[in-house]
Amino acid sequence: MANYELIPKDVEHWGKALLDAAFEVHTLLGAGFLERVYEEALCHELTLRHVPFERQKAIVVPYKDFQIEGQRLDLLIGGLVIAEIKAVDAIHPVHQAQLMSYLKATGLRLGFVINFNVPHLKEGIRRIVL
């Protein structure tokens, strides 16, 4: 069932901080690098901006009465926003489904798929809200 409650201001704050940093990274690097380069640059930019984040954050996936380990988030911003970093030709439905699964598993509501392999970053951002 869809959750139609507004996203809390603190969650939106961390989402904006993430996007501001991502735009800076894309402005300086442009398209064409590997995903790990963008992830590293984005982490550095977040650090410069004093934005709290966790990189390659391990999560568990609940299944019935069992917890499945081994899944990792690219970035968790402020403990509230998930960022899935890509450097691909296009964002596909499976990328969005992956982020939706992460949101469901963590109980978080806001996440972004950010594809840096685009001429203009705004074309490479998908906001997912649960």
N, C-alpha and C positions, 0 to 999 in steps of 0.2 A: 504494500500500500504506500502511496506517495506521501511524503511529508511536506506539507505546504506552509510550515512555519517559516518565518523569516530567518535568514542566516544571522546569527549574533554579530554585533559590531566587531568584537575582538577577532572573530574568524575572518570577517571581511578585511579587517586591518592586515592580517598576515597574508591573505590572498593578494592584496594590493602590493604589499612589500615584496612578495615573490615575483609578481609580474613586473614591477618597476626594475628589479634586479635583472630579470630575464631580458627585458628590452635593452638594458645597458650592455649586457653580454652580446646580444645579437648585433647591436649597433657597432660594437668594436670588432667582433669576429666575423660577422656575416654568416653565410651558409657554406657548407662544404667540409666541415670537420667531423670527426667521429663523435658519437654520443658522449663518450667519456671525457672528451675535451670540454664540451659544453657543461657537463656536470661539474667538472673541476672548476671551470671559470665561474659558474653560477655559485658554487660554494664559496669561492673567494669573494665574490661580489657581496653575497649575503653577510659574510664575516666583516667586510669593510663597512657595511651598513648597520652592523650590530643587530642583525636579524637572527634570532635563535633558530637552529635547525639541527636535524639529525640526518646523517647520510647513510644510505643502505641500512635503514632501520628494519630489524627483524620483527616480524609479526607472526602470530599464530592464526591459523584458519580454523574456526570452530566447525566441527562436523558431528552432529548428534551429541554424544557425551564425550567426545574425543577432541583433542587439540592437535592440529597438524602443524609442525614446525617447518621452517626452510624457506618461507616466502620473505622477500625483502622489498621495502619501499625505496624508490630512488632517493626521495627527500621528504622529510616531514618538517613543515615550517611551523614554528611556534607551538608545536604539539597538537595543532588543530587542522592543518591544511596539507594535503598530499600533493606532491608534484611528481609526475611520471615524465621523465626526460626522453626525448626521441631525436634522432637525426635520420629521418627516413624520407622517401619520396612523397609520401602522403600519410596522413592519419587515417587509419582504417577502423572499421567498427570494432575489431578485436582489441585495438589499443584502448578505446573508450570502455569496452567491456572489462578489460583488465583493471582499469581505474575504478570502475563501479564495484568490482569484486573486492578491491582493497578497501573502499569506503564501507562496504557491508561488513567485512571481516573486522574492521577496527571500530565501527560504530561512529566514525566521523562523517560529516555531511558535505564537505567541500574539497574538491580536488581539481587539478589541471593536468591535461596532457599538453606538453609544450614541445613542439617539433621545431627545432632550430634550422632545419634544412629547407628553408623557404626564403624567398626574396624579402618579404615583409613579415615580421614576426606575428603581427595580428592575424595573419592567415594560418598560422601554425598553432594557435591556442584553442583548446576545447575546454570549456568550464563544465564540470559535472557537479550537480547538486543532488543529494539524496534527502 
